[in-house]
């Protein structure tokens, strides 16, 4: 059994300072094998914001894997965005924009979906798909294959944001290459989906995290995800901030059977 914490959309620079200690306490108390952060660590991609994100990461006790989000490139500085879009992300967070983390019974593969020239919608080029597929196909059969990307490849119906161009095609390719679970953010909306079946074969769980720290809540609480992995199932819990207790608490748990590829509410 392995345990992964999934955070997203921290947005340092537009964050809630009162949530910082409760979030760190909640994450560290879960004793996860790793923490995946699916982008938007900053609000305006400023050095000071990245420095704050770095200090946060350094206080997380588990290994941390990060991919960039669209807010992690400087929209307000066009020349830097065009010529040095990853300067501060690489300086403060990680030089590798598509990192891989190996666990005993899982492999987590980072996918960079950000397009500095199309700031909001992102991009999933053929080259990026091929790179992710090579990584997926190299994973041992007994391990869960988990992708982490900022932009979702499958939007809930209620969102108004535009999906990545060619998202359906990219998702079909990645499912055919063996993806079991796709983690994303960007929408500031929590969502966990039924197994999405690809036209070329394969199936995966789509899991969106809301925002863990941002003050831009869009009608939902700050939250993050906890994923427990066994050879037979994923158990996914939403852990949301409760203003009454000033703590992060589990509000919903879903059970995904990896053998029959069905989903049901978890039982106590």
N, C-alpha and C positions, 0 to 999 in steps of 0.2 A: 504494500500500500504506500503510495506517495501522495504528497500534498503540495499544491501550488496555489499561491495567492495571485490574483489578477487585479492590478490597479490600472486606472487610466485617467487622463485629463486632469492632472494635478494643477496645471495653470498657475504656477508660481508667478506672482505679479498681479493676479486676480484671484488669490486664494483666501481661504478663511483661516487666519492664524489660530483661532480658538480650536480648530479641528486637528492641528498638527500633532499635538501630544496624544490625544485619544486615538488618532489613526495609527501612529507608531506603536502605541501600546497594544492595540488590537491586532495589528499585523504580527508583531513579535511574539505575542502570547499564543498564536496559532502554530508556532514551531514548524513553519513550512519548509519544504526541501528547496524551494526557490520562489522568487517573486518576479512576475512578468509585468512590465509597465508598457501599455500600448499607446504611447505617444502623448503629445501635448503636455510636456513637462512644464512648459512656460507659456506665458500669455503673449509676449512680444519678442521672444528670442533674444532678450538682452542678456549681457554677461552677468549682471547682478541676479537675474532670475535663474539662469543656469547654475550659478553658484549656490543659490538656495536649494535648487533641486539636488545638487551634488551633496550638500550637507544632509538632506533628507535621506538620500540613498545610503550614505555612509552610516546612518543610524539603524538601517534595516539589518537585522541579524542574519538573514538568509542571503544566498547569492541572488543578485538582481540582473535581469536581462531587460534592456530597453530598446525600443524602436522609436524613431522620430514621428511626430505628428505635424500637421500643417502649421500649427502655431510655433513650431520649433525652427522655422525659417523666417527671416526678418521681412515681413510684408511691408513695413514702413520704411525700409531702406532698399530701394530697388536695385542699386548697383551691387550691394552685398548679396541680395537675394539671388541675382543672376550669376554672379561670379564666385561667391564664397558662401553658398547657402548653409553649409554644414559646419562652418568654422567653430562656433561656440559649442554645438552639440558634441563635436569630436574633441574639443578641448576639455570640456567639463564632464561629459557623460560617458561616451565610448567612441572609439575610432571606427569600430565596425558597425555599420548601419543595418546589417543583416546577420546578427549574432546567432549562435546555436548553443544550447545548453543540454547536456546529456545527463539524464538521471537513470536510476536503476531500471525503471520500467516505463520510461517516457523519454522523448526527445522534443525539445521546444525549439522552433525555428522562427527567427525574426524575419519579417518581410517589410521592406521599405515601400510604402504606397504613396509617399509624398511627391508631388510635382511642384517645384518652385515656380514654374511658369503657369501653372493652373492651381492656384493656391488652395482653393476650397475643395474641389472635387477629387484631387489626387490622380494617380495613374498606376496601372498595372500592365506594364509593357510585356511583350513576348520574352524579352531577356529576363525580366524579373520572374515571370512564370517559370521559365526553364530552370533558373537557378533554384527556386523553391522546390521544383519537382525533383531536381537532382538530389537535393538534401533529403526530401521525403523518401525517395526510393532507396537511399542508402541506410535507412533506419532498420534495425533488426525487427523481425516479424512480431516478436512478443511485446514490443514497446508501443505505447500510444504515441501517435504522430500529431503534434500540436503546433499550429501556426499562430503567430502573434503579428497583427497588423493594425495600424491606426484606423484606416477607413474600413467599414464593414463591406463585405461583398454581397450581403443580403440585407436590405433595409426592412424594418417593420413598416407596415402599411401607414401608420400614423405619422411617420417622420416627413418633413417637408424638404430636407436636404437632398440634393441630387447625388445619386450613387456614382461610383467610379465608372467612367466610360468602359464598356466591355466587361462589367462586373460579372454578369452571368457566364460569359465565356471563360473568364479567369477562374471562377469558382468550379465550373465543370472540369477544367483541366486539373485543378488542385485536388478535387475529389478523386479523379481517376488516378492521380499519382499517390493516393493513399492517405490524405489528410483525415484525421478522426475528429478533431476539435479545432475550431477557428475562433481566436480571441480578438476582440476589437473594441474600439471606443468611438470617439468623434461626435456621437449624437447626443451625449449627456443623457442618455436614456437606457435603462436596464432592460435587457431582453434576452431570453434564452429560447432557442427555436427547436422544433422537432428536427429529426435527422433530415438534412437537405440532400436529396438524391440527384446525382449528376447524370447527364445524358450519356456520358461515356463510361458510366459505372462509378461505384464508390458512394459513400455517405458520410456525413459529418455533422457534429453539433455546432450550431452558430451561437456564440455567447458574446453579448455586448455588455460592457461595464458602463455605468454612468460616470459621473465625475466624483473622484475621491476627495478633492479639496476645494474645487472652484466655488465661488459665490454665484456663478451663473447656473442656477439649478434647473431652470425650465420646468418647474412644477414637480420635480422629484427630489428625494433626499440624496445627500451625498452617500455614496456606497462603494463597495468593491466586491469581488467574487472570491470564494473559496472553492477549490476543485480537489476532491479526493479521487484518486485513481486506483482502480484495481484491474486485474486482467479481464473482469467481466462487466464492469460498469464505471461510469463517471457519476459522482454525486456532487452536484453544484449547488452552493448556497449563496444567496445574496445577503450581504452584511451591510446594513444601512445605519446611518447616524440618527439617534433619537435625541431630540432637543430636551426632552423631559429628564432623561438620565445622563445626558452628555457623554454617551458612550456609543460605540458601534455594536449593533446587535443583529443576530440572524433573524431575517424576516420571512424567508422562503427557501425551501430546499427542493430540488428536482433530481430525480434518479433516471439516468439514461443507461439502458441495458445495451452493452456493446456487442452482445451475441445476437439477440433478436432484433436489435436496432429499434427499440420502442422506448417511450418515455412515459413516466408516471410520477405523481407526487411522491416524495419519499415518506416512508412510514417511520414512526418513532421506534 
